[in-house]
Amino acid sequence: MTKRTLGNLQLLAAAGVEFHQGRDGDGHRKSGEGGGTDKDATYFLLRLGAGYDIHLGESFGIVPNLNLDFVNNEKVWVYGLAFTYGW
């Protein structure tokens, strides 16, 4: 994982693994595919992301972040909010 900060801006590049649990019925499917079942699988992924550290006082912060995962020949947007504490 590589993480850089430019002032309050955080940039991220990371490798990871996604563990997919198969399902019956409609399950996980790509657009244009019908229903059915899918199998358990493990996928390698690459994540690129950015966040902005908003300081709340001296010890606390909030970091809204946006990431793009490249996994199983798909692009998946992941967004979130992190709460930070430092002493």
ZAMARGU-4260 file (C-alpha; in steps of 0.2 Angstrom, whole numbers, plus 5000, padded with zeros to 4 digits):
<rodrens>
0) 5000/5000/5000 | 5006/5017/4996 | 4999/5032/5004 | 5004/5050/5001 | 4997/5066/5009
5) 4997/5083/5001 | 4991/5095/5015 | 4975/5088/5020 | 4973/5078/5003 | 4977/5059/5005
10) 4981/5048/4989 | 4980/5029/4990 | 4986/5015/4979 | 4984/4997/4986 | 4983/4979/4981
15) 4970/4968/4990 | 4960/4952/4989 | 4941/4951/4987 | 4932/4935/4994 | 4916/4932/4985
20) 4903/4920/4993 | 4892/4912/4980 | 4873/4913/4980 | 4858/4904/4974 | 4844/4913/4963
25) 4847/4930/4956 | 4865/4931/4964 | 4879/4941/4958 | 4878/4944/4940 | 4885/4956/4927
30) 4873/4967/4916 | 4865/4957/4902 | 4866/4940/4911 | 4852/4930/4917 | 4849/4924/4935
35) 4855/4907/4941 | 4869/4903/4954 | 4887/4908/4956 | 4901/4900/4965 | 4913/4905/4979
40) 4928/4914/4972 | 4943/4924/4977 | 4949/4939/4966 | 4964/4950/4966 | 4961/4969/4966
45) 4969/4985/4964 | 4962/5001/4973 | 4966/5019/4969 | 4958/5032/4980 | 4958/5049/4987
50) 4952/5057/5004 | 4952/5074/5012 | 4956/5075/5031 | 4945/5088/5040 | 4952/5091/5057
55) 4940/5093/5072 | 4950/5101/5086 | 4968/5094/5089 | 4965/5075/5090 | 4950/5071/5080
60) 4946/5071/5061 | 4934/5066/5048 | 4940/5059/5031 | 4927/5057/5017 | 4935/5046/5004
65) 4932/5039/4986 | 4940/5024/4979 | 4940/5015/4963 | 4943/4996/4963 | 4949/4986/4948
70) 4943/4968/4952 | 4937/4953/4941 | 4938/4964/4925 | 4926/4976/4933 | 4927/4994/4940
75) 4919/4996/4957 | 4917/5013/4965 | 4918/5013/4984 | 4915/5028/4995 | 4915/5030/5014
80) 4918/5041/5029 | 4932/5038/5041 | 4934/5045/5059 | 4951/5048/5065 | 4959/5050/5082
85) 4977/5055/5085 | 4987/5059/5101
</rodrens>
